[in-house]
Amino acid sequence: MSKALVLAESRDGNLRNVSFEAIAAANLVADEVVVALIGQNVAADASQLAARGAHQVLVVEDERLQHYTPDGYGQVFMQLIERVAPDVIVFGHTSLGKDLSPKIAAKLQAGLISDVTSIEGTGTEASFIRPIYSGKAFEKVKVSEGKILFTVRPNNIEPLAEGASEGTVESVTVELKDLRTIVSEVVRKATGGVDLSEAKVIVAGGRGVKSADGFAPLQELADLLGGAVGASRGACDADYCDYALQIGQTGKVVTPDLYIACGISGAIQHLAGMSNAKVIVAINKDPEANIFSVADYGIVGDLFDVVPLLTAEFKKMLVH
Ligand SMILES: Cc1cc2nc3c(=O)[nH]c(=O)nc-3n(C[C@H](O)[C@H](O)[C@H](O)COP(=O)(O)OP(=O)(O)OC[C@H]3O[C@@H](n4cnc5c(N)ncnc54)[C@H](O)[C@@H]3O)c2cc1C
C-alpha cells in the first residue's frame, strides 16, 4: 500500500486552496494520504484537511514556525518523512513549495517534478503533465523507481469535496535544533484581497492603463467578480503598480478561470504567465496586438470605455 505525504499551507490564518488540490493529486497517486500542517495556531484548520482527502493530518505547532523558513520547515518536514516513510511527497507550487521542495529532493537524493498541471493514470502508472519552455509545450513524466516528489500548480487540479475522507488528526512534537533564522513578522506590501496566484478571476492591466489611477476601473471590475488585479511588467516598470502584481515569465504564473487583459500588448514573456487561463478576454486599442492571438474573446477598443461598460453589465447580471 503506497503512502503520500502532502505539505499543507496556511497563510494569514487561512488554509491555501492549493493544499486541497495537492491532497486531491496525492489521492490519485497513493493509497493513503498523510498531510503535514506546520505553523503556529494552525491546529483548528486540521479538520478541514481531514474531511477533504487526508487520511491522517499531522500538526506541528511551534512559535518558531509561525512563518516559513527553509531551515525550520526543512527540519520538521524531514522528521515527518522519517516517521511516515512516504512513497510520494507533494507540495503546492507556491513560493514556499518552490523553495522547500528542491531542498527536500536533494536531501533524499530524489528527483522532483515541478509545476504539475494534471495527472494521467493512477498509482505507479501515473504520468505527470507539466508545462515547459514558458508554457509553449507540455511534457509527460513517469517515474520508474524511487520516491515521487512533485509540486502542483494552483488552480489546475480539482480539490476533493468535503466528506471525501474522515481522517484523523494528531499533534506531533519535533525537535528543532540550532535554527539559524526565525522570522518574527511578515509585512506584506499588498494586504487583503484575493491571492493572485489562486484567484479564479484576474483583471490585469498593462502600460495601456497609463497611470496608477488608471487601475481603479480594473480594481472595481475585479472586486465585483470576486477576483484579483494583476499587471504586465510594462505597468510595473512604469510604476503604475507594485511588482507583486506582475504576471509572466519573471512574475507570477496564474491559471484563473477568467483572465481579462486590459491594455496589454501580449509579449511572449507576459503570455508565459497567463496563456493557460481557461478563458482569456483581451481589450486593446490595437487590432494587431499579439494578445489577441491567445484570446478567446477580443474587444478592440479603449479600455477606459470598455471596462466600465463590462462592470455595468456584470452588475446588472449579478443583481438579477
Ligand atoms: C527577460 C525578460 C523577462 C520579462 N518578463 C516579463 C513578465 O514576467 N511579465 C510581463 O508582462 N512582461 C515581461 N517582460 C516584458 C515584456 O517583454 C513586455 O515589455 C511587457 O510585457 C510589455 O508590457 P505591456 O503589454 O503592458 O506594454 P506595451 O507592450 O507597451 O503594450 C501596451 C498595450 O496597451 C495598448 N493600449 C494603450 N492604450 C490603450 C487603451 N487606452 N485601451 C486599450 N489598449 C490600450 C497598446 O495598444 C499596447 O498593445 C520581460 C522582458 C524580458 C526581456
The ligand as an SDF file (V2000), in Angstrom:
LIG
                    3D

 53 58  0  0  0  0  0  0  0  0999 V2000
   13.8380   38.7100  -19.6100 C   0  0  0  0  0  0  0  0  0  0  0  0
   12.5000   39.3850  -19.6830 C   0  0  0  0  0  0  0  0  0  0  0  0
   11.5240   38.9960  -18.8030 C   0  0  0  0  0  0  0  0  0  0  0  0
   10.2690   39.6090  -18.8590 C   0  0  0  0  0  0  0  0  0  0  0  0
    9.2850   39.1940  -18.0060 N   0  0  0  0  0  0  0  0  0  0  0  0
    8.0360   39.7210  -18.1270 C   0  0  0  0  0  0  0  0  0  0  0  0
    6.9670   39.2570  -17.3000 C   0  0  0  0  0  0  0  0  0  0  0  0
    7.1280   38.4070  -16.4110 O   0  0  0  0  0  0  0  0  0  0  0  0
    5.7350   39.8000  -17.4850 N   0  0  0  0  0  0  0  0  0  0  0  0
    5.4920   40.7670  -18.4320 C   0  0  0  0  0  0  0  0  0  0  0  0
    4.3460   41.2080  -18.5530 O   0  0  0  0  0  0  0  0  0  0  0  0
    6.4940   41.2170  -19.2030 N   0  0  0  0  0  0  0  0  0  0  0  0
    7.7550   40.7400  -19.0670 C   0  0  0  0  0  0  0  0  0  0  0  0
    8.7630   41.2340  -19.8280 N   0  0  0  0  0  0  0  0  0  0  0  0
    8.4960   42.4500  -20.6280 C   0  0  0  0  0  0  0  0  0  0  0  0
    7.7830   42.1840  -21.9470 C   0  0  0  0  0  0  0  0  0  0  0  0
    8.7210   41.8840  -22.9610 O   0  0  0  0  0  0  0  0  0  0  0  0
    6.9890   43.4430  -22.3770 C   0  0  0  0  0  0  0  0  0  0  0  0
    7.8580   44.5460  -22.4650 O   0  0  0  0  0  0  0  0  0  0  0  0
    5.8500   43.8080  -21.4350 C   0  0  0  0  0  0  0  0  0  0  0  0
    5.0470   42.6840  -21.1930 O   0  0  0  0  0  0  0  0  0  0  0  0
    5.0170   44.8950  -22.0770 C   0  0  0  0  0  0  0  0  0  0  0  0
    4.0220   45.3260  -21.2020 O   0  0  0  0  0  0  0  0  0  0  0  0
    2.6470   45.9090  -21.7750 P   0  0  0  0  0  0  0  0  0  0  0  0
    1.9990   44.9290  -22.6690 O   0  0  0  0  0  0  0  0  0  0  0  0
    1.8950   46.4200  -20.6110 O   0  0  0  0  0  0  0  0  0  0  0  0
    3.1600   47.2250  -22.5610 O   0  0  0  0  0  0  0  0  0  0  0  0
    3.1830   47.5360  -24.0990 P   0  0  0  0  0  0  0  0  0  0  0  0
    3.8950   46.4810  -24.8590 O   0  0  0  0  0  0  0  0  0  0  0  0
    3.6530   48.9330  -24.2000 O   0  0  0  0  0  0  0  0  0  0  0  0
    1.6550   47.4430  -24.5370 O   0  0  0  0  0  0  0  0  0  0  0  0
    0.6630   48.3460  -24.1420 C   0  0  0  0  0  0  0  0  0  0  0  0
   -0.5810   47.9980  -24.9230 C   0  0  0  0  0  0  0  0  0  0  0  0
   -1.6410   48.7880  -24.4700 O   0  0  0  0  0  0  0  0  0  0  0  0
   -2.4680   49.1230  -25.5840 C   0  0  0  0  0  0  0  0  0  0  0  0
   -3.1880   50.3570  -25.2020 N   0  0  0  0  0  0  0  0  0  0  0  0
   -2.6840   51.5880  -24.9560 C   0  0  0  0  0  0  0  0  0  0  0  0
   -3.6610   52.4130  -24.5360 N   0  0  0  0  0  0  0  0  0  0  0  0
   -4.8100   51.6810  -24.5040 C   0  0  0  0  0  0  0  0  0  0  0  0
   -6.1560   51.9750  -24.1460 C   0  0  0  0  0  0  0  0  0  0  0  0
   -6.4980   53.1800  -23.6970 N   0  0  0  0  0  0  0  0  0  0  0  0
   -7.0650   50.9910  -24.2480 N   0  0  0  0  0  0  0  0  0  0  0  0
   -6.7310   49.7610  -24.7020 C   0  0  0  0  0  0  0  0  0  0  0  0
   -5.4620   49.4220  -25.0540 N   0  0  0  0  0  0  0  0  0  0  0  0
   -4.5150   50.3700  -24.9410 C   0  0  0  0  0  0  0  0  0  0  0  0
   -1.4830   49.3040  -26.7370 C   0  0  0  0  0  0  0  0  0  0  0  0
   -2.1410   49.1280  -27.9880 O   0  0  0  0  0  0  0  0  0  0  0  0
   -0.4700   48.1990  -26.4320 C   0  0  0  0  0  0  0  0  0  0  0  0
   -0.8040   46.9970  -27.1040 O   0  0  0  0  0  0  0  0  0  0  0  0
   10.0090   40.6380  -19.8040 C   0  0  0  0  0  0  0  0  0  0  0  0
   11.0290   41.0100  -20.6800 C   0  0  0  0  0  0  0  0  0  0  0  0
   12.2570   40.4110  -20.6290 C   0  0  0  0  0  0  0  0  0  0  0  0
   13.3130   40.8290  -21.6050 C   0  0  0  0  0  0  0  0  0  0  0  0
  1  2  1  0
  2  3  1  0
  2 52  2  0
  3  4  2  0
  4  5  1  0
  4 50  1  0
  5  6  2  0
  6  7  1  0
  6 13  1  0
  7  8  2  0
  7  9  1  0
  9 10  1  0
 10 11  2  0
 10 12  1  0
 12 13  2  0
 13 14  1  0
 14 15  1  0
 14 50  1  0
 15 16  1  0
 16 17  1  0
 16 18  1  0
 18 19  1  0
 18 20  1  0
 20 21  1  0
 20 22  1  0
 22 23  1  0
 23 24  1  0
 24 25  2  0
 24 26  1  0
 24 27  1  0
 27 28  1  0
 28 29  2  0
 28 30  1  0
 28 31  1  0
 31 32  1  0
 32 33  1  0
 33 34  1  0
 33 48  1  0
 34 35  1  0
 35 36  1  0
 35 46  1  0
 36 37  1  0
 36 45  1  0
 37 38  2  0
 38 39  1  0
 39 40  1  0
 39 45  2  0
 40 41  1  0
 40 42  2  0
 42 43  1  0
 43 44  2  0
 44 45  1  0
 46 47  1  0
 46 48  1  0
 48 49  1  0
 50 51  2  0
 51 52  1  0
 52 53  1  0
M  END
$$$$
